[in-house]
């Protein structure tokens, strides 16, 4: 109730203030322009949503993960990720960090279906994979920092049949063939929120393309909720829902 | 005509970039408090802010800020330690003070600081250090990061001395001297290139390249702090434009003198951290305003002629006041309020009317921001804040063809912080 009152108070304060009219059409044109200018960057942001870039919980030796939203639904990214623990923290010697291998693959179902049934699309291929490693170390009973590397690859190809080009806000688009490939460094921090519940925050930075993102995640035994933020992306906020099982 | 914007941009870019250069140093100091008997002490601080901005004129836009600092303090002996810090900073589109950046400008920087710490005795400590930084800038045109006109690389050193005078109340004074060599590899004078199309000589020529020296003295005691900072910027190639409208022989030299004071205190359920600062910026650089490309004038001293010479165009005095307060209503939840005021008065530059004519009154800019927020402390190391800000920018400068001076803005955003 207290939460509701506080939130209401903030929005009531806003109510009396005058805002400039938002030109949504202009905003939409700008966003479409950004997608057309660099489609692979747009689709790669969704790949980052499904990438499993947090360390395995202490005591677990492997895990599987699949992205539910916004990857499988609505983007039809069928995907599977895995994690494998190479070394448990402190096993070889006190202070030696945990080391996990990570990786995953996705394929866009809509692209396959469109190619098969469409009268306008000649060919389409949207897919990608990633692989890497995460090193994690407890710095206090409540804090674990993690560091990682991942190699991410994406292919985004689409070709319309002759005469069936799409008109995007006045621009004829016949095809695009773009890819994305980069090596990322990751740094993050994890803190428990309850029994078998964690909260983490991480930064991913692409060395070649200088693509960067931050991931805020809340995860338990089965589900992970998150807000991924792509400050330079078309859609800055991605609410994320992933499912994982760790053994 | 457009040169005014370029000069303003390049000047403020330098200031902002220098601020980024210095940011890790203060963090280094704060991290020093966490020293204990361990050999390795990690330091991690990550803040993230994302917001929607609604200006009174123009369309809605989103922007944010990411700051990540990771460091490691290594205790070599009882008296000697090493501290390494990496700082990633991204500043996205946002409302900006007048005469600084466009709303759509973004900056991204990578900073590395290495510091050796030696305790001379119980009270004195010296901290020589090395700093490297790369900064990328990007405009609304979405050029690649590596092509930014104001991209910058800097390298330099520091020597800091800490003197503790009150162990019980954490009282200490820090004297620091830093030097930087700053280079802008992509910078070019676009107007010069345009005006002299057949010119084969190098017009980029490192016009922004400069050396920076800064001295600061900062006392701290029981949550109260203050400081005096003197900064000198010597431009390597940029010449000063004289009153005939051409570049003379002397090189540009800027100085900044800043005084600041504030405190961080908790009184009952109130958390207060007000701060006030006063800055005096002086430059030997002048300015020539062209109303249009190819404009000429017989008398450069007239404010309403097509070409006007403005002596000491960049000299100003600026006062900033920031009064943030949090009211802890429960152990987890707090209501916050904040007032920020930035007032800049140019000592020689006249304000311009809507037709780009200089008036007799000196230019004054004022930016006031009122913020209301709700903060949730998620645990010992993490907080989340939902905020709303109303910003009012006003100025007696009415020429707003390139930069807005008079507008209001609404901001709604969310911020997270995780710090260890």
Interface residues (C-beta under 8 A of the other chain):
Chain A: X2 X3 X6 X7 X10 X13 X14 X17 X18 X19 X20 X22 X23 X26 X27 X34 X37 X139 X140 X142 X143 X145 X187 X189 X191 X192 X193 X199 X201 X203 X205 X210 X212 X214 X216 X229 X231 X232 X236 X237
Chain B: X42 X44 X46 X48 X50 X54 X55 X56 X57 X58 X59 X60 X62 X63 X64 X66 X68 X70 X88 X90 X92 X106 X108 X136 X142 X145 X146 X329 X330 X333 X335 X372 X374 X378 X379 X380 X381 X382 X386 X388 X390 X410 X412 X416 X418 X420
